[in-house]
Amino acid sequence: MLELGIKLVAAYFLGSIVGALVVGSFRGVDIRTLGSGNPGGTNALRTQGLAFATATVAIDGGKGWLAAGWLPALALPSVPADPAVGRDWLAACCAAAAVAGHVWPIWHDFRGGKGGATLAGVLLALAPVLLVIAVATWLAFAALFGFVGLATVAAAVSVPVAVAVVGPGSAPWLAFGIAVALLVAWAHRSNFARMRAGREPRATRLWLLGSRRPSR
């Protein structure tokens, strides 16, 4: 269990490196005080532009890729691989810890993002087919409803659904998918509140119905 504990902590610390806050530190900007207050790619794009948002997503996705695809297999000095811990379970736990670190980052006063880009990096490392499904779901919901937050939650929910349909019996990834879908949904609770109040902005360039319905 020592290997599991060390790698879980390392994955959480890695996940706590929030891209928008790292990039913002070089500009003297804390985007948690701008726009929606979320240090994620969408708010970075709206408030700081494409280059800032691209760097944000690259960092947040990259740490998910490292936590799930590299860290579980890393040989630790004086810490042998634990045969009692399945490698799939170890990878799934590290992946979940990285997403949790993004939402509650220890380096940034536990005020982080909402986990979408980090989840994408995890899926890229471990199950690209699930990433394709998640991206397709995101695009479909963004096109139909125009809400980026709703699309992100739908994409997260598509992961455990796809695992259950495509890979029945994959307990580690089903557990991971359910846990992360719940976490991403919880992290977007403010978006849902704004949607109910009619104050959530729509991504008009993605929203196919935007030409027929007024944007709020």
C-alpha angles and dihedrals in degrees: 000000000000092000091050093049095048094046093046091055091045091050091050092050090048091050089051090069098097112201099213092051093047093049091041091055089066090052097040089244130131105193090195083081094050135069112338091352092239116131093217138111097270095053090042090055094047096047106027108023140245100304093052092046093048092053090047094053092044092055095043093046093042094055090051089052092049095046094051104029105034111020099059091057095043114121109230120208111253091357111101122204109271111236090198091066115072114228092232091053091047092052092046092050093048090048092051091047091054092052090047089050090055092052095043105025115188090204093057106044092272090287106124143141133285103265104244100120093041090052089051090054091050092052092047090056099044112018116013091177089062089050090054090051092047093049091048090051091048092051092047094052093042090051094047100041107014095223114125093196093052090047091051093051091047090051091051091049090050090064100069090037090055092045091052092049102036101031111027112183095033095124098172094054095041090053090046092049094050093046094048094044089055091046094049091047091050091048089055095052091113090054090054090049091053091047090054090049093047093241102109111112118232127225094240094187091060099035108096092193093053094099090057100039128048116248116240 
